[in-house]
Amino acid sequence: MRGLIVSQFLLWLAVLGLGGLCLVLLRQVGVLYERVAPAGALAINRKLKAGERAPHMHVPAQDGGLLEIGGPSPAGRSTLLFFLSPDCPVCKTLLSVLSSIRDAERGWLDIVLASDGDAESHADFRRESGIDGFPYLLSEPLGRAFGVGSLPYAVLIDEAGTLVALGLVNNREHLESLFEARERGVATIQEYLRREDALRAARGEVS
């Protein structure tokens, strides 16, 4: 009987110790979560920089006619130019994200898809992917003008025709970081975090 009581006592001590350890680990996870910087679009473009004028072009649209890219918008709207390829798996996973963003930001933002290659294969890709509702451009010069080297790539142009943010976008967080950079007046989220770290250092705060 005494052995049973001792074993129960030891078991409760182990349970309480494990619970305390879990609480400590949970607190540390919270601290790490606060310290880990959010991932933004990777700006690796050596040809263009945020704050510059976007290349101004009139590009043939796959549905016919010409679409103006860059330059001031008469309607006062911004443009998200998304470069993709039918052979890019990551691009395909972001199509539903783009549809969601278009619905959420329709008050100020137009989304334009861009690529190059065979028009017929792209027409099939549009039908199969259900993205007929997006303006779709096929132009190799457009990609060169914006310095696109890897896909998927996105460029945010404001209503005045200025490059707001640009970079590689591999997930929804990367895409939304372009809008976050616009709201904070920086080229990238990384730039904003560097500014915040510099301000904290100037105030003598420890991050």
C-alpha positions in Angstrom: 0.0 0.0 0.0 2.8 2.3 0.9 4.5 1.6 -2.4 1.4 2.5 -4.3 1.1 5.8 -2.6 4.7 6.6 -3.3 4.4 5.7 -7.0 1.3 7.9 -7.3 3.1 10.8 -5.6 6.0 10.4 -8.0 3.7 10.2 -11.0 2.0 13.4 -10.0 5.4 15.1 -9.6 6.3 13.9 -13.1 3.0 15.2 -14.6 3.4 18.6 -12.9 7.0 18.8 -14.0 6.0 18.0 -17.6 3.3 20.6 -17.5 5.7 23.3 -16.3 8.1 22.3 -19.1 5.4 22.7 -21.7 4.5 26.1 -20.4 8.2 27.2 -20.6 8.5 25.8 -24.2 5.2 27.6 -25.2 6.6 30.9 -23.9 9.8 30.4 -25.9 7.9 29.6 -29.1 6.0 32.9 -28.6 9.2 34.8 -28.2 10.7 33.2 -31.3 7.5 34.0 -33.3 7.8 37.7 -32.4 11.4 37.8 -33.3 11.2 36.0 -36.6 10.8 38.5 -39.4 7.9 38.0 -41.8 9.0 36.8 -45.3 8.5 39.3 -48.0 8.9 39.2 -51.8 12.6 38.8 -52.7 13.6 41.9 -54.6 16.6 40.7 -56.8 15.9 43.0 -59.8 19.1 44.8 -60.8 17.4 46.7 -63.6 14.6 48.4 -61.8 14.1 49.7 -58.3 11.1 50.7 -56.3 10.4 54.4 -56.5 11.4 54.6 -60.2 9.1 55.1 -63.1 7.7 51.9 -64.4 8.5 51.1 -68.1 5.7 52.5 -70.2 4.5 50.1 -72.9 1.5 49.2 -74.9 1.3 45.4 -75.0 -0.9 43.2 -77.1 -3.5 41.3 -75.0 -4.4 37.8 -75.8 -8.1 38.7 -76.1 -7.2 41.4 -78.6 -6.3 45.0 -78.5 -3.5 46.8 -76.6 -3.1 47.2 -72.9 -1.2 50.1 -71.4 1.4 49.1 -68.8 3.1 51.9 -66.8 2.3 55.5 -67.1 -0.4 57.4 -65.0 -3.7 55.7 -64.7 -6.6 57.8 -65.9 -8.9 55.9 -63.5 -6.5 56.4 -60.6 -5.9 52.7 -60.2 -2.8 50.7 -59.3 -1.7 47.6 -61.2 -0.3 44.3 -60.0 1.6 42.7 -62.9 2.1 39.0 -62.3 4.6 37.1 -64.5 3.9 33.4 -64.8 4.3 30.3 -67.0 2.1 27.3 -67.7 5.1 25.1 -66.8 5.6 26.8 -63.4 3.9 24.7 -60.6 4.2 27.5 -58.0 2.6 30.0 -60.5 -0.4 27.7 -60.7 -0.8 27.4 -56.9 -1.0 31.2 -56.7 -3.8 31.6 -59.2 -6.5 31.1 -56.6 -4.7 33.6 -54.4 -4.7 36.2 -57.2 -8.5 35.6 -57.6 -9.0 36.2 -53.9 -6.8 39.4 -54.0 -8.7 40.7 -57.0 -12.0 40.3 -55.2 -10.7 41.9 -52.0 -8.9 44.8 -53.6 -11.1 45.5 -56.5 -11.7 49.1 -55.3 -8.2 50.3 -56.2 -6.2 47.4 -57.9 -6.1 45.8 -61.3 -4.3 42.5 -61.8 -2.7 41.7 -65.1 -1.1 38.3 -65.9 1.9 38.3 -68.3 4.0 35.6 -70.0 5.5 34.8 -73.3 5.5 31.8 -75.7 3.0 30.0 -77.9 -0.4 31.8 -77.9 -2.4 28.6 -78.4 -0.8 26.8 -75.4 -1.5 29.8 -73.3 -5.1 29.9 -74.4 -5.5 26.3 -73.3 -3.8 27.1 -70.0 -6.2 30.0 -69.4 -9.3 27.8 -70.0 -8.0 24.9 -67.9 -7.0 27.2 -65.0 -10.2 29.3 -65.1 -8.4 32.6 -65.3 -10.2 34.0 -68.4 -11.3 36.9 -66.3 -7.8 38.3 -66.0 -6.2 40.4 -68.7 -3.5 38.2 -70.1 -0.4 39.5 -72.0 2.0 37.6 -74.1 5.2 39.7 -74.6 8.8 38.8 -74.2 9.9 42.5 -74.4 7.6 43.2 -71.4 9.5 40.6 -69.3 12.8 42.0 -70.4 11.7 45.6 -69.7 10.8 44.7 -66.1 14.0 42.6 -65.6 12.2 39.4 -64.9 14.6 36.5 -64.5 12.7 33.9 -62.4 9.1 33.0 -61.9 6.7 33.7 -60.4 7.4 37.4 -60.3 5.2 40.3 -59.4 5.4 44.1 -59.8 3.1 46.6 -58.1 2.7 49.9 -60.0 0.8 52.8 -58.5 -1.7 55.1 -60.1 1.1 57.5 -61.1 3.0 54.8 -63.0 5.7 54.5 -60.2 7.1 51.1 -59.2 6.0 50.6 -55.6 7.4 47.1 -54.9 8.6 44.1 -56.9 10.2 40.7 -56.5 9.9 36.9 -56.5 6.7 35.7 -55.0 6.4 32.0 -54.0 3.4 32.2 -51.7 0.5 34.4 -50.5 2.6 36.0 -47.9 5.1 37.2 -50.5 2.3 38.7 -52.6 0.7 40.5 -49.7 4.1 41.8 -48.6 4.0 44.0 -51.8 0.8 45.7 -50.5 2.2 46.0 -47.0 5.3 47.7 -48.4 3.0 50.1 -50.3 1.1 51.0 -47.1 4.4 51.5 -45.1 6.1 53.5 -47.9 9.0 51.2 -48.3 10.4 49.0 -51.2 10.3 45.8 -49.2 9.2 44.5 -45.8 12.9 43.7 -45.2 13.7 47.4 -45.6 10.9 48.3 -43.1 12.3 45.8 -40.6 15.8 47.2 -41.0 14.5 50.7 -40.3 12.7 49.5 -37.2 15.8 47.8 -36.0 17.9 51.0 -36.6 15.3 53.0 -34.6 15.4 50.6 -31.7 19.2 50.6 -31.7 19.2 54.4 -31.7 16.9 54.4 -28.7 19.0 51.8 -27.0 16.4 49.1 -27.1 17.4 45.4 -27.5 15.4 43.5 -30.1 
